[in-house]
Amino acid sequence: MRQQKKTTLKQNVSQNIRSFRLESGLTQQQLADEAGFQVSYIARLEGTDQNLSLDVLERIAHALDREISELVSQKNVALTSKKTMAMFEQAINLLRVVQSRIRPMDD
């Protein structure tokens, strides 16, 4: 029987930030603006290449309208692969393009 590899707290937080951002329909730039960070920092946080302080965690949670406990919880870690997440992000971007082209009909 193959034992499942445990994820680290850093991986949980990174995956949760990305999942909650996508669920909220935000781009990395929008989350960065809302939390007061550079977009490159958000990208590093989501890629698990960046450590973060409690202050950063609090600002991200506030920007995502989440509790800090939700960001660190292993229960909230997305069970989807990177490929699925990339497809989800592409779908959101496509919906934004379509929405920007739809004009309300005149009554």
Beta strands, then each sheet from edge to edge (+ up, - down):
end
